[in-house]
Amino acid sequence: MVLPVVLLASPRSFCAGVERAIDIVDRLLDQRGGPIHVRKQIVHNTHVVAELEGRGAVFVDELDAVPDGATVVFSAHGVSPAVREDAARRGLEVIDATCPLVTKVHAEAKRFVARGDTVVLIGHEGHEEVEGTVGEAPERIVLVESVADVEALEVPDPERVSYLTQTTLAVDETAEVLDALRARFPALKGPASADICYATTNRQEAVREIAGEADMVLVVGSANSSNSVRMVEVARRMGTPAHLVDDVTDLRLEWMEGVRVVGLSAGASAPPRLVDEVIEALGAWDVQVRETVRETIQFTLPVAVRSR
């Protein structure tokens, strides 16, 4: 096998929202020890979850698995008002690790509903972020995933329709759905700034940059990571074979047949060390970093976990 050249996308791996969420759980474990209960996976990465479990984090699907009066962390993907109400009723101490950019979408949903609009949310059914956003007003927020969904959509007043999007969607596909919405509802209104977050957009652009030169693209990330899956789809839409790998154990020798240039990136919830391990496993003789933009965004921590 010929040792490949690796084109290393930048930015890649952790974004500010993921770093903040993991830091919140880390600090709670440092300050209080385990167990610290976390509703759902703190971020969608099996390695992050396993490492935090090893330190004393307990991940639960719903709040009924959390003892009354205990501390619970809400994941980076956000929760519905019903979950918050349940936590308050149970006397739980809530530490909110919701990404501020997801919180922005929730605020927009409440504002659009309050002015009388039907809110069309572009997103993936079953994703925790979508469930939380729809939960702000289930009777007024409708989910669409495709152009076909838009064509079948009926609303009470076509003049009063707004849209929002999940923060981790594919930029190109979302644009197609949004174009269809605008065609069906010319009075459509939206957020002042895009809901697809900077990290999702930046990582997709970086993959697009390397996919044009690579024989194959690898994206490090877990299968339930929406932004990681979308990165693979971006490369494939450019005609470049692409694979999602949770870590080096997912690499397949047959993928390397005829491959001289490997494009490599990682989803926003994948630890950077996993990328280093893939580079080592590939035996690359040359690693070239391709930076499309430099990220400098940081989010503040909740008061409860800041260093005293």
Phi and psi restraints in degrees (value plus and minus 20) as a CYANA .aco file:
   2 VAL   PHI     -93.6   -53.6
   2 VAL   PSI     110.9   150.9
   3 LEU   PHI     -90.8   -50.8
   3 LEU   PSI     110.0   150.0
   4 PRO   PHI    -105.0   -65.0
   4 PRO   PSI     143.0   183.0
   5 VAL   PHI    -106.7   -66.7
   5 VAL   PSI     117.7   157.7
   6 VAL   PHI    -130.0   -90.0
   6 VAL   PSI     105.2   145.2
   7 LEU   PHI    -116.1   -76.1
   7 LEU   PSI      90.8   130.8
   8 LEU   PHI    -117.3   -77.3
   8 LEU   PSI      92.9   132.9
   9 ALA   PHI     -89.2   -49.2
   9 ALA   PSI     124.1   164.1
  10 SER   PHI    -164.4  -124.4
  10 SER   PSI     106.1   146.1
  11 PRO   PHI     -99.2   -59.2
  11 PRO   PSI     139.6   179.6
  12 ARG   PHI    -175.4  -135.4
  12 ARG   PSI     150.0   190.0
  13 SER   PHI      39.7    79.7
  13 SER   PSI    -171.9  -131.9
  14 PHE   PHI     -71.8   -31.8
  14 PHE   PSI     118.0   158.0
  15 CYS   PHI    -123.6   -83.6
  15 CYS   PSI     157.0   197.0
  16 ALA   PHI     -84.1   -44.1
  16 ALA   PSI     -58.0   -18.0
  17 GLY   PHI     -87.5   -47.5
  17 GLY   PSI     -58.5   -18.5
  18 VAL   PHI     -88.4   -48.4
  18 VAL   PSI     -65.8   -25.8
  19 GLU   PHI     -77.5   -37.5
  19 GLU   PSI     -62.3   -22.3
  20 ARG   PHI     -82.9   -42.9
  20 ARG   PSI     -65.9   -25.9
  21 ALA   PHI     -83.3   -43.3
  21 ALA   PSI     -65.8   -25.8
  22 ILE   PHI     -85.0   -45.0
  22 ILE   PSI     -60.7   -20.7
  23 ASP   PHI     -81.8   -41.8
  23 ASP   PSI     -56.9   -16.9
  24 ILE   PHI     -80.6   -40.6
  24 ILE   PSI     -68.1   -28.1
  25 VAL   PHI     -87.4   -47.4
  25 VAL   PSI     -62.6   -22.6
  26 ASP   PHI     -76.4   -36.4
  26 ASP   PSI     -66.9   -26.9
  27 ARG   PHI     -86.8   -46.8
  27 ARG   PSI     -59.3   -19.3
  28 LEU   PHI     -82.2   -42.2
  28 LEU   PSI     -61.0   -21.0
  29 LEU   PHI     -86.1   -46.1
  29 LEU   PSI     -57.8   -17.8
  30 ASP   PHI     -85.5   -45.5
  30 ASP   PSI     -62.4   -22.4
  31 GLN   PHI     -98.5   -58.5
  31 GLN   PSI     -56.0   -16.0
  32 ARG   PHI    -141.2  -101.2
  32 ARG   PSI     -35.0     5.0
  33 GLY   PHI      53.9    93.9
  33 GLY   PSI     156.1   196.1
  34 GLY   PHI    -109.9   -69.9
  34 GLY   PSI     150.5   190.5
  35 PRO   PHI    -103.6   -63.6
  35 PRO   PSI     126.5   166.5
  36 ILE   PHI    -136.4   -96.4
  36 ILE   PSI      99.4   139.4
  37 HIS   PHI    -103.5   -63.5
  37 HIS   PSI     119.1   159.1
  38 VAL   PHI    -149.0  -109.0
  38 VAL   PSI     104.6   144.6
  39 ARG   PHI     -97.7   -57.7
  39 ARG   PSI      99.2   139.2
  40 LYS   PHI      47.1    87.1
  40 LYS   PSI     157.4   197.4
  41 GLN   PHI     -86.8   -46.8
  41 GLN   PSI     113.9   153.9
  42 ILE   PHI     -78.7   -38.7
  42 ILE   PSI     -61.7   -21.7
  43 VAL   PHI    -160.9  -120.9
  43 VAL   PSI     142.5   182.5
  44 HIS   PHI    -105.9   -65.9
  44 HIS   PSI      55.5    95.5
  45 ASN   PHI    -170.4  -130.4
  45 ASN   PSI     105.9   145.9
  46 THR   PHI     -84.7   -44.7
  46 THR   PSI     -54.9   -14.9
  47 HIS   PHI     -90.4   -50.4
  47 HIS   PSI     -62.7   -22.7
  48 VAL   PHI     -80.0   -40.0
  48 VAL   PSI     -66.4   -26.4
  49 VAL   PHI     -82.1   -42.1
  49 VAL   PSI     -65.1   -25.1
  50 ALA   PHI     -83.3   -43.3
  50 ALA   PSI     -60.4   -20.4
  51 GLU   PHI     -85.9   -45.9
  51 GLU   PSI     -60.9   -20.9
  52 LEU   PHI     -90.4   -50.4
  52 LEU   PSI     -56.3   -16.3
  53 GLU   PHI     -80.5   -40.5
  53 GLU   PSI     -58.8   -18.8
  54 GLY   PHI     -83.8   -43.8
  54 GLY   PSI     -42.4    -2.4
  55 ARG   PHI    -114.4   -74.4
  55 ARG   PSI     -29.1    10.9
  56 GLY   PHI     103.0   143.0
  56 GLY   PSI     -17.0    23.0
  57 ALA   PHI     -94.9   -54.9
  57 ALA   PSI     122.1   162.1
  58 VAL   PHI    -140.5  -100.5
  58 VAL   PSI      94.6   134.6
  59 PHE   PHI    -113.6   -73.6
  59 PHE   PSI     108.2   148.2
  60 VAL   PHI    -145.7  -105.7
  60 VAL   PSI     132.2   172.2
  61 ASP   PHI     -97.6   -57.6
  61 ASP   PSI     -58.7   -18.7
  62 GLU   PHI    -158.9  -118.9
  62 GLU   PSI     145.0   185.0
  63 LEU   PHI     -89.9   -49.9
  63 LEU   PSI     -38.0     2.0
  64 ASP   PHI     -87.1   -47.1
  64 ASP   PSI     -31.2     8.8
  65 ALA   PHI    -109.9   -69.9
  65 ALA   PSI     -20.8    19.2
  66 VAL   PHI    -120.9   -80.9
  66 VAL   PSI     108.9   148.9
  67 PRO   PHI     -81.5   -41.5
  67 PRO   PSI     125.4   165.4
  68 ASP   PHI     -74.4   -34.4
  68 ASP   PSI     116.3   156.3
  69 GLY   PHI      60.1   100.1
  69 GLY   PSI     -21.9    18.1
  70 ALA   PHI     -99.0   -59.0
  70 ALA   PSI     152.5   192.5
  71 THR   PHI    -109.9   -69.9
  71 THR   PSI     116.9   156.9
  72 VAL   PHI    -154.3  -114.3
  72 VAL   PSI     119.2   159.2
  73 VAL   PHI    -123.2   -83.2
  73 VAL   PSI     109.9   149.9
  74 PHE   PHI    -105.8   -65.8
  74 PHE   PSI     117.0   157.0
  75 SER   PHI     -89.4   -49.4
  75 SER   PSI     152.3   192.3
  76 ALA   PHI     -82.6   -42.6
  76 ALA   PSI     -38.5     1.5
  77 HIS   PHI    -105.9   -65.9
  77 HIS   PSI     -28.5    11.5
  78 GLY   PHI      67.8   107.8
  78 GLY   PSI     147.7   187.7
  79 VAL   PHI    -158.3  -118.3
  79 VAL   PSI     145.4   185.4
  80 SER   PHI    -102.3   -62.3
  80 SER   PSI     143.1   183.1
  81 PRO   PHI     -77.7   -37.7
  81 PRO   PSI     -52.3   -12.3
  82 ALA   PHI     -82.7   -42.7
  82 ALA   PSI     -57.1   -17.1
  83 VAL   PHI     -87.6   -47.6
  83 VAL   PSI     -62.3   -22.3
  84 ARG   PHI     -81.9   -41.9
  84 ARG   PSI     -61.5   -21.5
  85 GLU   PHI     -84.3   -44.3
  85 GLU   PSI     -59.8   -19.8
  86 ASP   PHI     -83.5   -43.5
  86 ASP   PSI     -62.2   -22.2
  87 ALA   PHI     -82.2   -42.2
  87 ALA   PSI     -61.8   -21.8
  88 ALA   PHI     -85.5   -45.5
  88 ALA   PSI     -62.0   -22.0
  89 ARG   PHI     -82.6   -42.6
  89 ARG   PSI     -54.1   -14.1
  90 ARG   PHI    -104.1   -64.1
  90 ARG   PSI     -23.9    16.1
  91 GLY   PHI      50.6    90.6
  91 GLY   PSI       7.9    47.9
  92 LEU   PHI    -100.3   -60.3
  92 LEU   PSI     122.3   162.3
  93 GLU   PHI    -103.7   -63.7
  93 GLU   PSI      97.3   137.3
  94 VAL   PHI    -119.7   -79.7
  94 VAL   PSI     107.3   147.3
  95 ILE   PHI    -131.8   -91.8
  95 ILE   PSI      97.8   137.8
  96 ASP   PHI    -115.8   -75.8
  96 ASP   PSI      92.6   132.6
  97 ALA   PHI    -121.0   -81.0
  97 ALA   PSI      -4.7    35.3
  98 THR   PHI     -76.4   -36.4
  98 THR   PSI     112.5   152.5
  99 CYS   PHI     -79.3   -39.3
  99 CYS   PSI     112.9   152.9
 100 PRO   PHI     -75.9   -35.9
 100 PRO   PSI     -46.6    -6.6
 101 LEU   PHI     -97.1   -57.1
 101 LEU   PSI     -45.5    -5.5
 102 VAL   PHI     -94.7   -54.7
 102 VAL   PSI     -60.8   -20.8
 103 THR   PHI     -78.1   -38.1
 103 THR   PSI     -56.9   -16.9
 104 LYS   PHI     -77.8   -37.8
 104 LYS   PSI     -63.5   -23.5
 105 VAL   PHI     -85.0   -45.0
 105 VAL   PSI     -60.9   -20.9
 106 HIS   PHI     -80.6   -40.6
 106 HIS   PSI     -62.9   -22.9
 107 ALA   PHI     -83.6   -43.6
 107 ALA   PSI     -60.1   -20.1
 108 GLU   PHI     -85.0   -45.0
 108 GLU   PSI     -61.6   -21.6
 109 ALA   PHI     -78.9   -38.9
 109 ALA   PSI     -66.0   -26.0
 110 LYS   PHI     -83.4   -43.4
 110 LYS   PSI     -59.9   -19.9
 111 ARG   PHI     -86.9   -46.9
 111 ARG   PSI     -64.1   -24.1
 112 PHE   PHI     -87.0   -47.0
 112 PHE   PSI     -60.2   -20.2
 113 VAL   PHI     -85.1   -45.1
 113 VAL   PSI     -60.6   -20.6
 114 ALA   PHI     -82.3   -42.3
 114 ALA   PSI     -48.1    -8.1
 115 ARG   PHI    -110.3   -70.3
 115 ARG   PSI     -14.8    25.2
 116 GLY   PHI      77.3   117.3
 116 GLY   PSI      -8.8    31.2
 117 ASP   PHI    -105.1   -65.1
 117 ASP   PSI     132.6   172.6
 118 THR   PHI    -102.3   -62.3
 118 THR   PSI     109.7   149.7
 119 VAL   PHI    -123.8   -83.8
 119 VAL   PSI     102.4   142.4
 120 VAL   PHI    -118.1   -78.1
 120 VAL   PSI      97.7   137.7
 121 LEU   PHI    -121.5   -81.5
 121 LEU   PSI      98.8   138.8
 122 ILE   PHI    -106.5   -66.5
 122 ILE   PSI      99.7   139.7
 123 GLY   PHI    -196.2  -156.2
 123 GLY   PSI    -191.8  -151.8
 124 HIS   PHI    -129.1   -89.1
 124 HIS   PSI     103.7   143.7
 125 GLU   PHI     -79.1   -39.1
 125 GLU   PSI     116.2   156.2
 126 GLY   PHI      72.0   112.0
 126 GLY   PSI     -34.5     5.5
 127 HIS   PHI     -92.1   -52.1
 127 HIS   PSI     119.6   159.6
 128 GLU   PHI     -80.2   -40.2
 128 GLU   PSI     -56.6   -16.6
 129 GLU   PHI     -83.1   -43.1
 129 GLU   PSI     -62.0   -22.0
 130 VAL   PHI     -85.0   -45.0
 130 VAL   PSI     -63.9   -23.9
 131 GLU   PHI     -79.5   -39.5
 131 GLU   PSI     -60.6   -20.6
 132 GLY   PHI     -86.6   -46.6
 132 GLY   PSI     -62.8   -22.8
 133 THR   PHI     -88.3   -48.3
 133 THR   PSI     -67.0   -27.0
 134 VAL   PHI     -79.8   -39.8
 134 VAL   PSI     -53.5   -13.5
 135 GLY   PHI     -84.5   -44.5
 135 GLY   PSI     -34.3     5.7
 136 GLU   PHI     -85.3   -45.3
 136 GLU   PSI     -49.6    -9.6
 137 ALA   PHI    -186.1  -146.1
 137 ALA   PSI      55.0    95.0
 138 PRO   PHI     -76.9   -36.9
 138 PRO   PSI     -48.6    -8.6
 139 GLU   PHI    -101.0   -61.0
 139 GLU   PSI     -30.7     9.3
 140 ARG   PHI    -141.7  -101.7
 140 ARG   PSI     -27.5    12.5
 141 ILE   PHI    -131.9   -91.9
 141 ILE   PSI     105.3   145.3
 142 VAL   PHI    -136.5   -96.5
 142 VAL   PSI     121.9   161.9
 143 LEU   PHI    -118.4   -78.4
 143 LEU   PSI     113.7   153.7
 144 VAL   PHI    -147.4  -107.4
 144 VAL   PSI     124.7   164.7
 145 GLU   PHI    -136.5   -96.5
 145 GLU   PSI     -36.9     3.1
 146 SER   PHI    -169.0  -129.0
 146 SER   PSI     150.6   190.6
 147 VAL   PHI     -81.6   -41.6
 147 VAL   PSI     -57.9   -17.9
 148 ALA   PHI     -81.3   -41.3
 148 ALA   PSI     -58.7   -18.7
 149 ASP   PHI     -82.1   -42.1
 149 ASP   PSI     -60.1   -20.1
 150 VAL   PHI     -84.9   -44.9
 150 VAL   PSI     -63.0   -23.0
 151 GLU   PHI     -84.0   -44.0
 151 GLU   PSI     -48.3    -8.3
 152 ALA   PHI    -111.4   -71.4
 152 ALA   PSI     -22.8    17.2
 153 LEU   PHI     -95.2   -55.2
 153 LEU   PSI     112.7   152.7
 154 GLU   PHI    -141.4  -101.4
 154 GLU   PSI     114.5   154.5
 155 VAL   PHI    -148.8  -108.8
 155 VAL   PSI     136.1   176.1
 156 PRO   PHI     -81.4   -41.4
 156 PRO   PSI     -59.6   -19.6
 157 ASP   PHI    -160.1  -120.1
 157 ASP   PSI      84.3   124.3
 158 PRO   PHI     -81.3   -41.3
 158 PRO   PSI     -35.0     5.0
 159 GLU   PHI    -106.0   -66.0
 159 GLU   PSI     -29.9    10.1
 160 ARG   PHI    -145.0  -105.0
 160 ARG   PSI      52.7    92.7
 161 VAL   PHI    -151.6  -111.6
 161 VAL   PSI     112.0   152.0
 162 SER   PHI    -143.3  -103.3
 162 SER   PSI     142.2   182.2
 163 TYR   PHI    -148.7  -108.7
 163 TYR   PSI     133.9   173.9
 164 LEU   PHI    -159.4  -119.4
 164 LEU   PSI     145.1   185.1
 165 THR   PHI    -153.3  -113.3
 165 THR   PSI     132.0   172.0
 166 GLN   PHI     -79.4   -39.4
 166 GLN   PSI     127.8   167.8
 167 THR   PHI     -98.1   -58.1
 167 THR   PSI     -31.8     8.2
 168 THR   PHI    -136.4   -96.4
 168 THR   PSI       8.3    48.3
 169 LEU   PHI    -103.1   -63.1
 169 LEU   PSI     145.4   185.4
 170 ALA   PHI     -93.6   -53.6
 170 ALA   PSI     106.6   146.6
 171 VAL   PHI     -79.5   -39.5
 171 VAL   PSI     -67.0   -27.0
 172 ASP   PHI     -84.2   -44.2
 172 ASP   PSI     -67.2   -27.2
 173 GLU   PHI     -85.7   -45.7
 173 GLU   PSI     -57.7   -17.7
 174 THR   PHI     -83.9   -43.9
 174 THR   PSI     -58.6   -18.6
 175 ALA   PHI     -80.7   -40.7
 175 ALA   PSI     -58.2   -18.2
 176 GLU   PHI     -84.9   -44.9
 176 GLU   PSI     -63.8   -23.8
 177 VAL   PHI     -86.2   -46.2
 177 VAL   PSI     -59.7   -19.7
 178 LEU   PHI     -86.3   -46.3
 178 LEU   PSI     -58.7   -18.7
 179 ASP   PHI     -80.8   -40.8
 179 ASP   PSI     -61.1   -21.1
 180 ALA   PHI     -85.1   -45.1
 180 ALA   PSI     -59.3   -19.3
 181 LEU   PHI     -82.6   -42.6
 181 LEU   PSI     -63.5   -23.5
 182 ARG   PHI     -85.5   -45.5
 182 ARG   PSI     -54.7   -14.7
 183 ALA   PHI     -88.0   -48.0
 183 ALA   PSI     -58.0   -18.0
 184 ARG   PHI     -98.9   -58.9
 184 ARG   PSI     -54.3   -14.3
 185 PHE   PHI    -149.5  -109.5
 185 PHE   PSI      64.8   104.8
 186 PRO   PHI     -78.3   -38.3
 186 PRO   PSI     -43.5    -3.5
 187 ALA   PHI    -107.7   -67.7
 187 ALA   PSI     -10.3    29.7
 188 LEU   PHI     -74.0   -34.0
 188 LEU   PSI     114.6   154.6
 189 LYS   PHI    -136.2   -96.2
 189 LYS   PSI     139.1   179.1
 190 GLY   PHI    -166.2  -126.2
 190 GLY   PSI    -195.7  -155.7
 191 PRO   PHI     -90.1   -50.1
 191 PRO   PSI     137.3   177.3
 192 ALA   PHI     -86.2   -46.2
 192 ALA   PSI     -50.2   -10.2
 193 SER   PHI    -153.5  -113.5
 193 SER   PSI     136.2   176.2
 194 ALA   PHI     -78.8   -38.8
 194 ALA   PSI     123.7   163.7
 195 ASP   PHI    -104.7   -64.7
 195 ASP   PSI     -50.4   -10.4
 196 ILE   PHI     -81.3   -41.3
 196 ILE   PSI     103.1   143.1
 197 CYS   PHI     -94.9   -54.9
 197 CYS   PSI     141.0   181.0
 198 TYR   PHI     -75.9   -35.9
 198 TYR   PSI     -58.8   -18.8
 199 ALA   PHI     -89.2   -49.2
 199 ALA   PSI     -60.5   -20.5
 200 THR   PHI     -81.7   -41.7
 200 THR   PSI     -69.5   -29.5
 201 THR   PHI     -81.6   -41.6
 201 THR   PSI     -66.3   -26.3
 202 ASN   PHI     -82.9   -42.9
 202 ASN   PSI     -61.3   -21.3
 203 ARG   PHI     -90.7   -50.7
 203 ARG   PSI     -54.6   -14.6
 204 GLN   PHI     -87.6   -47.6
 204 GLN   PSI     -60.7   -20.7
 205 GLU   PHI     -83.9   -43.9
 205 GLU   PSI     -59.5   -19.5
 206 ALA   PHI     -86.3   -46.3
 206 ALA   PSI     -58.8   -18.8
 207 VAL   PHI     -85.8   -45.8
 207 VAL   PSI     -60.9   -20.9
 208 ARG   PHI     -79.6   -39.6
 208 ARG   PSI     -57.5   -17.5
 209 GLU   PHI     -84.1   -44.1
 209 GLU   PSI     -65.9   -25.9
 210 ILE   PHI    -100.7   -60.7
 210 ILE   PSI     -48.8    -8.8
 211 ALA   PHI     -83.1   -43.1
 211 ALA   PSI     -49.0    -9.0
 212 GLY   PHI     -88.2   -48.2
 212 GLY   PSI     -39.3     0.7
 213 GLU   PHI    -132.5   -92.5
 213 GLU   PSI     -33.5     6.5
 214 ALA   PHI    -112.4   -72.4
 214 ALA   PSI     132.9   172.9
 215 ASP   PHI    -102.6   -62.6
 215 ASP   PSI     -43.2    -3.2
 216 MET   PHI    -177.8  -137.8
 216 MET   PSI     128.8   168.8
 217 VAL   PHI    -139.8   -99.8
 217 VAL   PSI     114.5   154.5
 218 LEU   PHI    -132.7   -92.7
 218 LEU   PSI     113.0   153.0
 219 VAL   PHI    -138.8   -98.8
 219 VAL   PSI     102.5   142.5
 220 VAL   PHI    -105.1   -65.1
 220 VAL   PSI     103.9   143.9
 221 GLY   PHI     152.7   192.7
 221 GLY   PSI     142.3   182.3
 222 SER   PHI    -105.7   -65.7
 222 SER   PSI     136.6   176.6
 223 ALA   PHI     -84.1   -44.1
 223 ALA   PSI     -45.7    -5.7
 224 ASN   PHI    -112.0   -72.0
 224 ASN   PSI     -10.9    29.1
 225 SER   PHI    -108.6   -68.6
 225 SER   PSI      87.2   127.2
 226 SER   PHI     -78.3   -38.3
 226 SER   PSI     -65.9   -25.9
 227 ASN   PHI     -87.3   -47.3
 227 ASN   PSI     -52.4   -12.4
 228 SER   PHI     -87.3   -47.3
 228 SER   PSI     -65.1   -25.1
 229 VAL   PHI     -81.1   -41.1
 229 VAL   PSI     -60.5   -20.5
 230 ARG   PHI     -83.7   -43.7
 230 ARG   PSI     -54.5   -14.5
 231 MET   PHI     -83.6   -43.6
 231 MET   PSI     -60.5   -20.5
 232 VAL   PHI     -82.0   -42.0
 232 VAL   PSI     -63.0   -23.0
 233 GLU   PHI     -83.5   -43.5
 233 GLU   PSI     -56.7   -16.7
 234 VAL   PHI     -79.5   -39.5
 234 VAL   PSI     -67.2   -27.2
 235 ALA   PHI     -83.8   -43.8
 235 ALA   PSI     -63.3   -23.3
 236 ARG   PHI     -85.5   -45.5
 236 ARG   PSI     -55.5   -15.5
 237 ARG   PHI     -85.4   -45.4
 237 ARG   PSI     -41.7    -1.7
 238 MET   PHI    -106.5   -66.5
 238 MET   PSI     -18.7    21.3
 239 GLY   PHI      67.6   107.6
 239 GLY   PSI      -8.9    31.1
 240 THR   PHI    -121.9   -81.9
 240 THR   PSI     107.0   147.0
 241 PRO   PHI     -76.1   -36.1
 241 PRO   PSI     118.4   158.4
 242 ALA   PHI    -166.2  -126.2
 242 ALA   PSI     127.4   167.4
 243 HIS   PHI    -157.2  -117.2
 243 HIS   PSI     123.9   163.9
 244 LEU   PHI    -117.0   -77.0
 244 LEU   PSI     108.1   148.1
 245 VAL   PHI    -146.5  -106.5
 245 VAL   PSI     113.2   153.2
 246 ASP   PHI     -93.3   -53.3
 246 ASP   PSI     -54.1   -14.1
 247 ASP   PHI    -188.1  -148.1
 247 ASP   PSI    -190.8  -150.8
 248 VAL   PHI     -81.8   -41.8
 248 VAL   PSI     -45.1    -5.1
 249 THR   PHI     -88.6   -48.6
 249 THR   PSI     -35.2     4.8
 250 ASP   PHI    -107.3   -67.3
 250 ASP   PSI     -29.7    10.3
 251 LEU   PHI     -84.3   -44.3
 251 LEU   PSI     121.2   161.2
 252 ARG   PHI    -142.5  -102.5
 252 ARG   PSI     110.8   150.8
 253 LEU   PHI     -79.1   -39.1
 253 LEU   PSI     -56.9   -16.9
 254 GLU   PHI     -85.0   -45.0
 254 GLU   PSI     -42.7    -2.7
 255 TRP   PHI     -83.9   -43.9
 255 TRP   PSI     -45.7    -5.7
 256 MET   PHI    -107.1   -67.1
 256 MET   PSI     -23.2    16.8
 257 GLU   PHI     -82.3   -42.3
 257 GLU   PSI     100.6   140.6
 258 GLY   PHI      55.3    95.3
 258 GLY   PSI     -14.1    25.9
 259 VAL   PHI    -114.2   -74.2
 259 VAL   PSI     102.4   142.4
 260 ARG   PHI    -130.1   -90.1
 260 ARG   PSI     -44.4    -4.4
 261 VAL   PHI    -147.7  -107.7
 261 VAL   PSI      99.8   139.8
 262 VAL   PHI    -128.2   -88.2
 262 VAL   PSI     105.5   145.5
 263 GLY   PHI    -107.0   -67.0
 263 GLY   PSI     115.1   155.1
 264 LEU   PHI    -153.8  -113.8
 264 LEU   PSI     111.7   151.7
 265 SER   PHI    -167.1  -127.1
 265 SER   PSI    -195.3  -155.3
 266 ALA   PHI    -171.1  -131.1
 266 ALA   PSI     123.8   163.8
 267 GLY   PHI     -85.6   -45.6
 267 GLY   PSI     146.3   186.3
 268 ALA   PHI     -87.9   -47.9
 268 ALA   PSI     -32.9     7.1
 269 SER   PHI    -127.2   -87.2
 269 SER   PSI     -13.5    26.5
 270 ALA   PHI    -113.2   -73.2
 270 ALA   PSI     109.3   149.3
 271 PRO   PHI     -82.5   -42.5
 271 PRO   PSI     120.0   160.0
 272 PRO   PHI     -77.1   -37.1
 272 PRO   PSI     -53.0   -13.0
 273 ARG   PHI     -80.9   -40.9
 273 ARG   PSI     -48.6    -8.6
 274 LEU   PHI     -86.3   -46.3
 274 LEU   PSI     -53.6   -13.6
 275 VAL   PHI     -86.4   -46.4
 275 VAL   PSI     -64.2   -24.2
 276 ASP   PHI     -79.4   -39.4
 276 ASP   PSI     -59.7   -19.7
 277 GLU   PHI     -86.7   -46.7
 277 GLU   PSI     -56.0   -16.0
 278 VAL   PHI     -86.9   -46.9
 278 VAL   PSI     -63.0   -23.0
 279 ILE   PHI     -78.3   -38.3
 279 ILE   PSI     -63.9   -23.9
 280 GLU   PHI     -83.6   -43.6
 280 GLU   PSI     -61.5   -21.5
 281 ALA   PHI     -86.9   -46.9
 281 ALA   PSI     -52.9   -12.9
 282 LEU   PHI     -92.6   -52.6
 282 LEU   PSI     -41.5    -1.5
 283 GLY   PHI      46.4    86.4
 283 GLY   PSI      12.8    52.8
 284 ALA   PHI     -80.1   -40.1
 284 ALA   PSI     114.7   154.7
 285 TRP   PHI    -109.6   -69.6
 285 TRP   PSI     -33.1     6.9
 286 ASP   PHI    -169.3  -129.3
 286 ASP   PSI     106.2   146.2
 287 VAL   PHI    -138.2   -98.2
 287 VAL   PSI      98.3   138.3
 288 GLN   PHI    -133.7   -93.7
 288 GLN   PSI      99.3   139.3
 289 VAL   PHI    -102.1   -62.1
 289 VAL   PSI     109.6   149.6
 290 ARG   PHI    -135.2   -95.2
 290 ARG   PSI      78.5   118.5
 291 GLU   PHI    -114.2   -74.2
 291 GLU   PSI     103.8   143.8
 292 THR   PHI    -117.5   -77.5
 292 THR   PSI     -48.1    -8.1
 293 VAL   PHI    -180.7  -140.7
 293 VAL   PSI     131.8   171.8
 294 ARG   PHI    -124.3   -84.3
 294 ARG   PSI     106.3   146.3
 295 GLU   PHI    -112.1   -72.1
 295 GLU   PSI     112.2   152.2
 296 THR   PHI    -146.9  -106.9
 296 THR   PSI     -16.9    23.1
 297 ILE   PHI     -89.7   -49.7
 297 ILE   PSI     117.1   157.1
 298 GLN   PHI    -155.3  -115.3
 298 GLN   PSI     127.4   167.4
 299 PHE   PHI    -135.1   -95.1
 299 PHE   PSI     122.9   162.9
 300 THR   PHI     -94.6   -54.6
 300 THR   PSI     133.9   173.9
 301 LEU   PHI    -107.6   -67.6
 301 LEU   PSI     135.0   175.0
 302 PRO   PHI     -79.9   -39.9
 302 PRO   PSI     128.9   168.9
 303 VAL   PHI     -75.4   -35.4
 303 VAL   PSI     -57.3   -17.3
 304 ALA   PHI     -81.8   -41.8
 304 ALA   PSI     -42.3    -2.3
 305 VAL   PHI    -135.3   -95.3
 305 VAL   PSI     -18.5    21.5
 306 ARG   PHI     -88.9   -48.9
 306 ARG   PSI     128.0   168.0
 307 SER   PHI     -81.7   -41.7
 307 SER   PSI     115.4   155.4
